[in-house]
Amino acid sequence: MNTSFHMSLPCLSVKETKNFYLNRIGATAGRFTQTWVDINLFGHQLTFIKAGKFNFNSPNYVFEGNILPAFHFGVIVDENTWNNIYSKLKELGMELVEKSTFLSNKAGEHTSFFIKDPNDYMLEFKCFKDPNNIFKS
């Protein structure tokens, strides 16, 4: 069975969050009101609910010599989609954590980049060299 994930997160502005995911990332909107929005992120449901100021601590860690955000979420896409999103965001002048390839020549080899959304959440885009190795060790 092919399943999708659902994640609900607080946001500071429904309008800015919706604009970022629809107009920058290329996602689509589902149901929404002035206080919440469902985002269709490649078949996965992200619900952002307007909340007051919240404390968000995102420490970093080092993996293969790269400093990465410890708290993040992301989506795995095919190479063509990954390249299109990366190029679009670069052309828009968005601040990205540069693309890196991890686990080179090993099971799980993938290329990733990160971008911060308007709520300070780090969003990762991954593209695996061999999609059959997503969970292989």
Secondary structure as UniProt FT lines:
FT   STRAND          6..11
FT   HELIX           14..19
FT   HELIX           20..25
FT   STRAND          28..32
FT   STRAND          36..41
FT   TURN            42..43
FT   STRAND          44..50
FT   STRAND          60..63
FT   TURN            64..65
FT   STRAND          66..69
FT   STRAND          73..76
FT   HELIX           79..91
FT   TURN            92..93
FT   STRAND          96..102
FT   TURN            104..105
FT   TURN            107..108
FT   STRAND          110..116
FT   TURN            118..119
FT   STRAND          122..128
FT   HELIX           131..133
//
